[in-house]
Amino acid sequence: MQDVRTLSARQLDALREVANIGAGHAATALSQMTDETIMISMPRLAVSGVDELPGLLAASEEPVAAVLLHMVGDLQGLSVLTFSHTSAMRLAELMSRRSAGSCTEVGAYEQSAVQEAGNILSSAYLNALAEFMGMVLLPTPPKLAVGLSHAALADAVRASCGAASVVFMMETEFFLKDRNEPLRGLYFMLPDAGSLDQILHAVRLG
């Protein structure tokens, strides 16, 4: 298996296009959930070893909410979507049609709203990947981890049971167009070795 951390520019461009398609699906899903017009920035793709995962966040001490989904079907691995505390609270407000600033703590209701939003958004990324590859790819029920970013991501690594050695990070910034307001999310995909080979083969570059 090729070390994906030494991928060529052409290979990275192909994977970035998959990320772009997934982000577009997620933006559509978010728009439907919130009745807001959602725009997206071009996703930033990074490929790293799992041991480097905590350092992929700009501020490792920033509190986050992380929604974890296992991938089953033709591909195996872990899917993780993280939001900063501010973005998680804003997402909960949008999901419940509440005013900005009304959610200040990640209580039971906010956790439920963020988990549901994370489930729908992560599924949108996975559906885009499945369609692109012509495969069956299903998510398991979501789990929510709330805490410091490095701790939440460490939980994600432990949840992968050591099957994944590489992580794809897709940083996407959603914009609430009518409010001129950003909502930043980080999407991580940790495929196992066999699934990683299939992804590279699907872009005809493996």
Secondary structure, DSSP 8 states (H G I E B T S, - for coil): ---GGG--HHHHHHHHHHHHHHHHHHHHHHHHHHTS-EEE---EEEEEEGGGGGGGSS-TTSEEEEEEEEEEESS-EEEEEEEEHHHHHHHHHHHTT--TT---S--HHHHHHHHHHHHHHHHHHHHHHHHHHT--EEE---EEEEEEHHHHHHHHHHHTTT-B-EEEEEEEEEEETTTTEEEEEEEEEEEBHHHHHHHHHHTT--
